Amino acid sequence: MEQIDYCYDYNKNATISVKLPSKNGTFKNAEMEGHIIMAVNVKKSKGKTLQYMRRNFWLYFMLLPGALFFVIFKYIPMFGIIVAFQDFNPFQGFFGSPFVGLTHFKNFFTGSDFWDLFKNTLSLSVLNLIFYFPAPIIAALFLNELRSVTYKRVVQTLIYVPHFVSYVIVASLTYTLFNINDGIIHEFLRLITGKSIDVLSSPEYFRPLIIGQSIWKETGYGTIIFLAALSGVDMELYQAAKVDGAGRWRLMWHITLPAIRSTIIVMLILRVGTILNTGFEQIFLMRNDLNRSVSEVFDTFVYTKGITQGQYSYSSAVGLFKSLVSTVMIIGTNWLAKKFGESGLY
Amino acid sequence: MKIQKSNKIKGSIGDRLIQIIINVGLGLFAIITVLPFLYILAGSFATEKELVERTFFIFPRVISTNAYKYILETGEVFRGLKNSVYVTLMGTAINMFFTTTFAYPLARKDLKGRSLIMNLVIITMVFSGGMIPSFLLIKELNLLNTYWSLFLPGALSAYNMIIVKNFFEAIPSELEEAATMDGCNTLLCFIKIVLPLSKPVLASVSLFYAVGHWNGYFGPMMYISDPEKEVIQIVLRRVTLLANGVATDGSLIDYGLLGTPPDRAVKMAVTVVAVVPILLVYPFIQKYFTKGVMIGAVKG
């Protein structure tokens, strides 16, 4: 590729000399877009990389802000997890705090914290997988069956909206609708069941509430990727099946669903890969003192212990454990996704 | 022949039933989606009396703008909105600067060290230091209570950068080559040729970032404690959630400048005020987000 750049410089600035072949160099014909450009000397020497860098100085210069960002805000925190192995205290800093090895990890795994967090996090993830994950698929299949284009567009426009509002707004709406003083859904439920149900602070309703919020917020937007897969289905398949006497149900089952099967598999795999990531903001906002027994997950625990209570080292250890498990899961599931012939997360 | 015919009729009745179920089902889902929004919109314009008397309504009998007047008077919500607008505009500009300048060199397939850099980027997508080291870093850098703590830690999203990079890669290199022949240098090529050609992807990605900034709650909560710098999401949370008497962090309920627990209409009005900016740009969002998801789905 170097040859092309030589050529550019040559055209632009005639003072740059093109080196003639030397003893350890060779002639090469650089061909591009059917035009023979010129013969250039691709000399293998140590100064070549430097020369290349100098020629493409501006390209590397442009990388600088982003590179600095990654070093400072991504890589330095990665090395910052050393605090998980220390008794970090802000006055002694990263270098002065005593090293304690795996003490925090030992405390974490032998104490009751680990199992509580693990149970709560996994419960939410598994429930999400069972109830929330199929929702966009069903919605996409339904949308695909709509005959009226206008109706389809109206429905789509409406169901995408909640994706773009913040979790603070979702939580606000939930509180407005469910609170026991004047929430209308609370009133409604009282009419039906005859008793006052405090959905917001009862531990047994916390999980259904979170799953419900997720379904309400993300189902519509989640259909996009499946609808994209569906748009590629050959219409002739449907016509052929119809000629053979297949009803709508069978068309959906035998043509539409198989068409999005690979998308479903990949989405499922990627979802499993992020199983420990229960959305922090959502849970943080819906959590309160009364439902803490089920609402404390890894992320909220790290926040409470670390940021609120200042136990930097212990909470870093918990965070590191979560990060490591997540990393292994993501790499593993990504590998699986690629095995299925799909592009994974990266 | 007869049997076949009856089968066909039966099938079509079944088909029609499925069609009805699908239509009604989706319609219901759409209604459930928008109803809470309509309810708070109606409630924010209603009088306190009506809110107490009627359980559910979409059209208030008496239109009252008291809640909005109250919001304007206390100034707290207005300040939150102003801060959020600033954070969103500035934050997105910074995001776009970092993202495009980083994506452009990487879109050059002949760039030396390209795959090394990409791998280093991908590592950050898979593994992170976590919350505490990031917090300590911001603290060490003395960025607490400045908006830089919201702009810098997320200045570049690897995922968005890859979307932009893929788009840049698809621009025919002949265009840049021709420009280079005419004496265009790298930076000029980038600004005059590549960026204007990438408007769709730049629109998508800047909307991704902008919505993220507007909706961001975690960052402001962690890093900003100065009331003067509060963004709308923080104000909204205090007014609506904590005012319900449920302080999620177990701390004393502080109503801030509002002084007393705000009434129902005010809570609803604050929520409306936080949603409206999103709805104003929603037509663009819908167009470009969908496109962005599609571009993102085709990875290279």
Boltz contact constraints between the chains, C-beta under 6 A:
constraints:
  - contact:
      token1: [A, 1]
      token2: [B, 110]
      max_distance: 6.0
  - contact:
      token1: [A, 8]
      token2: [B, 180]
      max_distance: 6.0
  - contact:
      token1: [A, 11]
      token2: [B, 181]
      max_distance: 6.0
  - contact:
      token1: [A, 12]
      token2: [B, 183]
      max_distance: 6.0
  - contact:
      token1: [A, 52]
      token2: [B, 112]
      max_distance: 6.0
  - contact:
      token1: [A, 58]
      token2: [B, 186]
      max_distance: 6.0
  - contact:
      token1: [A, 58]
      token2: [B, 187]
      max_distance: 6.0
  - contact:
      token1: [A, 59]
      token2: [B, 105]
      max_distance: 6.0
  - contact:
      token1: [A, 59]
      token2: [B, 186]
      max_distance: 6.0
  - contact:
      token1: [A, 62]
      token2: [B, 101]
      max_distance: 6.0
  - contact:
      token1: [A, 62]
      token2: [B, 104]
      max_distance: 6.0
  - contact:
      token1: [A, 62]
      token2: [B, 105]
      max_distance: 6.0
  - contact:
      token1: [A, 63]
      token2: [B, 105]
      max_distance: 6.0
  - contact:
      token1: [A, 65]
      token2: [B, 98]
      max_distance: 6.0
  - contact:
      token1: [A, 65]
      token2: [B, 101]
      max_distance: 6.0
  - contact:
      token1: [A, 66]
      token2: [B, 98]
      max_distance: 6.0
  - contact:
      token1: [A, 66]
      token2: [B, 102]
      max_distance: 6.0
  - contact:
      token1: [A, 66]
      token2: [B, 156]
      max_distance: 6.0
  - contact:
      token1: [A, 69]
      token2: [B, 98]
      max_distance: 6.0
  - contact:
      token1: [A, 69]
      token2: [B, 155]
      max_distance: 6.0
  - contact:
      token1: [A, 69]
      token2: [B, 156]
      max_distance: 6.0
  - contact:
      token1: [A, 73]
      token2: [B, 153]
      max_distance: 6.0
  - contact:
      token1: [A, 74]
      token2: [B, 124]
      max_distance: 6.0
  - contact:
      token1: [A, 77]
      token2: [B, 129]
      max_distance: 6.0
  - contact:
      token1: [A, 77]
      token2: [B, 133]
      max_distance: 6.0
  - contact:
      token1: [A, 77]
      token2: [B, 134]
      max_distance: 6.0
  - contact:
      token1: [A, 77]
      token2: [B, 137]
      max_distance: 6.0
  - contact:
      token1: [A, 78]
      token2: [B, 129]
      max_distance: 6.0
  - contact:
      token1: [A, 80]
      token2: [B, 129]
      max_distance: 6.0
  - contact:
      token1: [A, 80]
      token2: [B, 133]
      max_distance: 6.0
  - contact:
      token1: [A, 81]
      token2: [B, 129]
      max_distance: 6.0
  - contact:
      token1: [A, 81]
      token2: [B, 133]
      max_distance: 6.0
  - contact:
      token1: [A, 142]
      token2: [B, 22]
      max_distance: 6.0
  - contact:
      token1: [A, 142]
      token2: [B, 26]
      max_distance: 6.0
  - contact:
      token1: [A, 145]
      token2: [B, 22]
      max_distance: 6.0
  - contact:
      token1: [A, 155]
      token2: [B, 26]
      max_distance: 6.0
  - contact:
      token1: [A, 155]
      token2: [B, 30]
      max_distance: 6.0
  - contact:
      token1: [A, 158]
      token2: [B, 30]
      max_distance: 6.0
  - contact:
      token1: [A, 158]
      token2: [B, 33]
      max_distance: 6.0
  - contact:
      token1: [A, 158]
      token2: [B, 34]
      max_distance: 6.0
  - contact:
      token1: [A, 159]
      token2: [B, 30]
      max_distance: 6.0
  - contact:
      token1: [A, 159]
      token2: [B, 33]
      max_distance: 6.0
  - contact:
      token1: [A, 162]
      token2: [B, 33]
      max_distance: 6.0
  - contact:
      token1: [A, 164]
      token2: [B, 211]
      max_distance: 6.0
  - contact:
      token1: [A, 164]
      token2: [B, 278]
      max_distance: 6.0
  - contact:
      token1: [A, 164]
      token2: [B, 285]
      max_distance: 6.0
  - contact:
      token1: [A, 165]
      token2: [B, 275]
      max_distance: 6.0
  - contact:
      token1: [A, 165]
      token2: [B, 278]
      max_distance: 6.0
  - contact:
      token1: [A, 166]
      token2: [B, 215]
      max_distance: 6.0
  - contact:
      token1: [A, 166]
      token2: [B, 233]
      max_distance: 6.0
  - contact:
      token1: [A, 168]
      token2: [B, 217]
      max_distance: 6.0
  - contact:
      token1: [A, 168]
      token2: [B, 233]
      max_distance: 6.0
  - contact:
      token1: [A, 168]
      token2: [B, 236]
      max_distance: 6.0
  - contact:
      token1: [A, 168]
      token2: [B, 237]
      max_distance: 6.0
  - contact:
      token1: [A, 169]
      token2: [B, 274]
      max_distance: 6.0
  - contact:
      token1: [A, 169]
      token2: [B, 275]
      max_distance: 6.0
  - contact:
      token1: [A, 172]
      token2: [B, 240]
      max_distance: 6.0
  - contact:
      token1: [A, 172]
      token2: [B, 271]
      max_distance: 6.0
  - contact:
      token1: [A, 173]
      token2: [B, 36]
      max_distance: 6.0
  - contact:
      token1: [A, 175]
      token2: [B, 241]
      max_distance: 6.0
  - contact:
      token1: [A, 175]
      token2: [B, 244]
      max_distance: 6.0
  - contact:
      token1: [A, 179]
      token2: [B, 244]
      max_distance: 6.0
  - contact:
      token1: [A, 184]
      token2: [B, 55]
      max_distance: 6.0
  - contact:
      token1: [A, 184]
      token2: [B, 56]
      max_distance: 6.0
  - contact:
      token1: [A, 187]
      token2: [B, 55]
      max_distance: 6.0
  - contact:
      token1: [A, 224]
      token2: [B, 290]
      max_distance: 6.0
  - contact:
      token1: [A, 224]
      token2: [B, 293]
      max_distance: 6.0
  - contact:
      token1: [A, 228]
      token2: [B, 294]
      max_distance: 6.0
  - contact:
      token1: [A, 247]
      token2: [B, 11]
      max_distance: 6.0
  - contact:
      token1: [A, 247]
      token2: [B, 14]
      max_distance: 6.0
  - contact:
      token1: [A, 247]
      token2: [B, 15]
      max_distance: 6.0
  - contact:
      token1: [A, 248]
      token2: [B, 15]
      max_distance: 6.0
  - contact:
      token1: [A, 248]
      token2: [B, 18]
      max_distance: 6.0
  - contact:
      token1: [A, 281]
      token2: [B, 217]
      max_distance: 6.0
  - contact:
      token1: [A, 281]
      token2: [B, 218]
      max_distance: 6.0
  - contact:
      token1: [A, 287]
      token2: [B, 248]
      max_distance: 6.0
  - contact:
      token1: [A, 288]
      token2: [B, 246]
      max_distance: 6.0
  - contact:
      token1: [A, 288]
      token2: [B, 248]
      max_distance: 6.0
  - contact:
      token1: [A, 289]
      token2: [B, 250]
      max_distance: 6.0
  - contact:
      token1: [A, 302]
      token2: [B, 131]
      max_distance: 6.0
  - contact:
      token1: [A, 306]
      token2: [B, 132]
      max_distance: 6.0
  - contact:
      token1: [A, 312]
      token2: [B, 132]
      max_distance: 6.0
  - contact:
      token1: [A, 315]
      token2: [B, 132]
      max_distance: 6.0
  - contact:
      token1: [A, 316]
      token2: [B, 132]
      max_distance: 6.0
  - contact:
      token1: [A, 319]
      token2: [B, 130]
      max_distance: 6.0
  - contact:
      token1: [A, 319]
      token2: [B, 131]
      max_distance: 6.0
  - contact:
      token1: [A, 319]
      token2: [B, 132]
      max_distance: 6.0
  - contact:
      token1: [A, 323]
      token2: [B, 128]
      max_distance: 6.0
  - contact:
      token1: [A, 323]
      token2: [B, 130]
      max_distance: 6.0
  - contact:
      token1: [A, 327]
      token2: [B, 126]
      max_distance: 6.0
  - contact:
      token1: [A, 327]
      token2: [B, 127]
      max_distance: 6.0
  - contact:
      token1: [A, 330]
      token2: [B, 126]
      max_distance: 6.0
  - contact:
      token1: [A, 343]
      token2: [B, 299]
      max_distance: 6.0
  - contact:
      token1: [A, 346]
      token2: [B, 122]
      max_distance: 6.0
  - contact:
      token1: [A, 346]
      token2: [B, 125]
      max_distance: 6.0
